Amino acid sequence: MKQLSIFLLFAVLFISCEKDNGVVPEKVKETVTKDLQGKIFTAYQAQVYTEGNGNVQVNPKDAFFTKMEIVGNVIELTSASNAKSRYGFEINNVNRGNEELPDVYTLAMKSTYTNFYIYLNRDYSNATITLSDGSKSYAVNFKQ
């Protein structure tokens, strides 16, 4: 009986450790920041939504943000006036329970803006920034 108990204990431990080949969120963020170091994304399309006026296309050079770059562990965004600001982020759609990575990473930005997200294609070809500031909402599309 003692041997059976020991065997069952090792079997349970082995089975519980076997499923550790899934996604590790910390490593995904580390990989994304490493892969994108020095790469600059530029705006190619922008929209502003205002209540009453709806969506209005904006020249990408006049967008809320015109450039995006990862510097260290933060994202540096350049505005139309060439002011630079840096934001921390988390990738919030990558979970340990997942076996595969999503096609689009959702980066939740650490900021006072509401609904501030960056949607980054897994192949890093495109990114979309969305955010709200007061009564206006902005969407800016970027490419490398």
C-alpha positions in Angstrom: 0.0 0.0 0.0 2.9 2.3 0.8 4.4 1.7 -2.6 1.1 2.5 -4.3 0.9 5.8 -2.4 4.4 6.8 -3.4 3.7 5.8 -7.0 0.5 7.9 -7.1 2.2 10.9 -5.5 4.9 10.8 -8.2 2.3 10.3 -11.0 0.3 13.3 -9.8 3.4 15.5 -9.6 4.6 14.4 -13.0 1.2 15.0 -14.6 0.9 18.5 -13.0 4.4 19.5 -14.3 3.8 18.1 -17.7 1.6 21.0 -18.8 4.2 23.7 -18.2 4.9 24.2 -22.0 2.3 27.0 -22.3 2.7 30.7 -22.8 4.6 32.7 -20.1 3.4 36.3 -20.2 6.7 37.7 -18.7 8.7 36.0 -21.4 6.4 37.3 -24.2 6.8 40.9 -23.0 10.6 40.4 -22.8 10.6 38.9 -26.3 8.5 41.7 -27.7 10.6 44.5 -26.2 13.8 42.7 -27.3 12.6 42.2 -30.9 11.4 45.8 -31.3 14.4 47.6 -29.8 15.5 50.3 -32.2 12.5 49.8 -34.6 10.5 52.9 -35.3 6.8 52.8 -36.2 5.3 55.7 -38.1 1.7 56.8 -38.4 0.0 56.2 -41.7 -3.6 56.7 -40.8 -5.4 58.6 -38.0 -8.9 59.3 -36.9 -10.5 61.5 -34.2 -14.0 60.7 -32.9 -16.0 63.5 -31.3 -19.6 63.3 -30.1 -21.8 65.1 -32.6 -19.2 65.1 -35.3 -18.4 61.4 -35.5 -15.2 60.1 -37.0 -13.0 62.5 -38.9 -9.9 61.5 -40.8 -6.7 63.4 -39.8 -3.4 63.8 -41.6 -1.1 61.2 -40.0 1.5 64.0 -39.5 -1.0 65.8 -37.3 -2.1 62.7 -35.4 -2.2 62.5 -31.6 0.9 60.3 -31.9 3.1 60.2 -35.0 5.9 57.8 -34.0 6.3 54.8 -31.7 9.4 53.2 -30.5 10.3 50.8 -27.7 13.1 52.2 -25.5 14.3 49.8 -22.8 11.1 48.4 -21.2 8.8 51.3 -22.1 7.2 52.6 -25.2 8.2 56.1 -26.4 5.5 57.9 -28.3 6.1 61.2 -30.3 3.3 63.6 -30.7 2.7 65.9 -33.7 4.5 68.7 -31.9 7.6 66.4 -31.5 7.1 66.1 -27.7 8.1 62.6 -26.5 6.5 60.7 -23.7 7.2 57.3 -22.3 4.7 54.8 -21.0 5.0 51.5 -19.3 2.8 48.6 -20.5 1.6 45.1 -20.0 0.5 42.6 -22.6 -2.9 41.7 -21.1 -4.2 39.1 -23.6 -1.4 36.5 -23.1 -2.2 34.1 -20.3 -0.5 31.1 -18.8 -3.3 28.9 -19.7 -2.9 29.6 -23.4 -1.0 27.1 -25.6 -0.6 29.5 -28.5 0.1 33.2 -28.8 -2.7 35.5 -30.1 -2.5 37.0 -33.6 -2.7 40.5 -32.1 -1.1 41.5 -28.8 -3.1 43.9 -26.6 -0.8 46.2 -24.8 -2.5 48.0 -21.9 -0.7 51.3 -21.4 0.0 52.7 -18.0 -1.2 56.3 -18.2 -3.9 58.7 -17.1 -5.6 58.5 -20.5 -8.6 56.2 -20.6 -8.9 53.3 -23.0 -5.2 53.6 -23.9 -4.2 50.5 -25.7 -1.8 49.4 -28.5 -2.9 46.5 -30.7 0.3 45.1 -32.1 0.3 42.4 -34.8 2.3 39.3 -33.7 4.6 39.7 -36.8 5.2 43.4 -35.7 4.1 44.7 -39.1 1.3 47.0 -37.9 0.1 48.6 -34.6 -3.0 50.6 -33.7 -3.2 53.0 -30.8 -6.5 53.9 -29.3 -7.1 56.3 -26.4 -9.6 58.8 -25.1 -8.7 62.3 -23.8 -11.7 64.2 -22.5 -14.5 64.2 -25.0 -12.3 63.0 -27.9 -11.2 59.5 -28.9 -8.2 58.9 -31.1 -7.1 55.9 -33.3 -3.8 55.9 -35.0 -2.5 53.2 -37.3 1.3 52.6 -37.5 3.7 50.5 -39.6 7.4 49.8 -39.5 
